[in-house]
């Protein structure tokens, strides 16, 4: 890779993912999953099957994160949690999940 850290940021480098950071992201993701499950579209909606597909991806990445945490692999756990939250945010932003006006936990801005 040809990208090098700018020398003025060398002493600010963060190249370790702590358990505390993983725990924070895990808890935030778990809370968001609880919220979007309550905001699923009606089974009669055309978006219902799309929401189920999104939930499958979210829950798979979240499950992967848990398995990585149990193995002590915080790097892949962190990646999995970020992928899960990416699906959560995409679903919320597209209106697949009704999260109300909660723009603190979810990316809703136009």
C-alpha positions in Angstrom: 0.0 0.0 0.0 1.4 3.4 -0.9 -0.6 5.4 1.6 1.6 6.6 4.4 0.6 8.2 7.7 1.1 11.9 7.7 4.1 12.5 10.1 2.1 15.2 12.0 -0.4 12.5 13.0 2.1 9.8 13.9 1.7 10.3 17.7 -2.1 10.1 17.3 -2.1 6.7 15.5 -4.7 4.2 16.6 -3.7 0.7 15.5 -5.4 -1.3 18.3 -9.1 -2.0 18.8 -9.8 -2.3 22.5 -12.3 -4.5 24.1 -14.1 -1.3 25.4 -14.5 -0.1 21.8 -15.8 -3.5 20.7 -18.2 -3.5 23.6 -19.5 0.0 22.8 -20.1 -0.9 19.1 -21.6 -4.3 20.0 -24.1 -2.6 22.4 -25.0 0.1 20.0 -25.6 -2.4 17.2 -27.7 -4.6 19.5 -29.8 -1.6 20.5 -30.3 -0.6 16.9 -31.4 -4.1 15.9 -34.0 -4.0 18.7 -35.3 -0.7 17.3 -35.5 -1.8 13.7 -37.2 -5.0 14.5 -40.1 -2.9 16.0 -40.0 -0.8 12.8 -40.4 -3.6 10.3 -42.9 -3.0 7.5 -46.2 -4.8 7.5 -46.1 -8.4 6.0 -48.5 -7.0 3.3 -46.0 -4.4 2.2 -43.8 -4.9 -0.8 -40.9 -3.8 1.4 -41.4 -6.7 3.8 -39.3 -9.2 1.9 -36.7 -6.5 1.4 -36.7 -5.9 5.1 -36.3 -9.6 5.8 -33.3 -9.7 3.4 -31.7 -6.8 5.2 -32.4 -8.4 8.6 -30.7 -11.6 7.4 -27.6 -9.7 6.5 -27.6 -7.7 9.7 -28.1 -10.7 11.9 -25.4 -12.7 10.1 -22.8 -10.0 10.5 -23.9 -9.4 14.1 -23.6 -13.2 14.8 -20.2 -13.2 13.1 -19.1 -10.3 15.3 -20.1 -12.3 18.4 -18.1 -15.3 17.2 -15.0 -13.2 16.5 -15.3 -11.5 20.0 -15.4 -15.0 21.6 -12.2 -15.9 19.7 -10.5 -12.6 20.7 -10.4 -11.5 17.1 -11.4 -7.9 17.7 -10.3 -6.7 14.3 -12.8 -8.9 12.4 -15.4 -8.3 15.1 -15.1 -4.6 14.6 -15.4 -5.1 10.8 -18.5 -7.3 11.2 -20.2 -4.8 13.5 -19.5 -2.0 11.1 -21.0 -4.0 8.2 -24.0 -4.8 10.3 -24.5 -1.2 11.1 -24.0 -0.2 7.5 -27.0 -2.5 6.6 -29.0 -1.0 9.5 -28.3 2.6 8.4 -29.1 1.8 4.8 -32.4 0.2 5.7 -33.3 3.1 7.9 -32.3 5.7 5.4 -34.2 4.0 2.6 -37.3 3.8 4.7 -37.3 0.0 4.9 -37.2 0.3 8.7 -39.3 2.9 10.5 -37.0 4.4 13.1 -39.0 7.6 13.5 -36.9 10.7 13.6 -34.0 9.1 15.5 -31.1 10.7 13.7 -28.8 10.1 16.6 -28.6 6.3 16.2 -29.5 6.3 12.5 -28.4 8.2 9.4 -31.6 9.9 8.2 -30.5 13.2 6.7 -31.5 13.9 3.1 
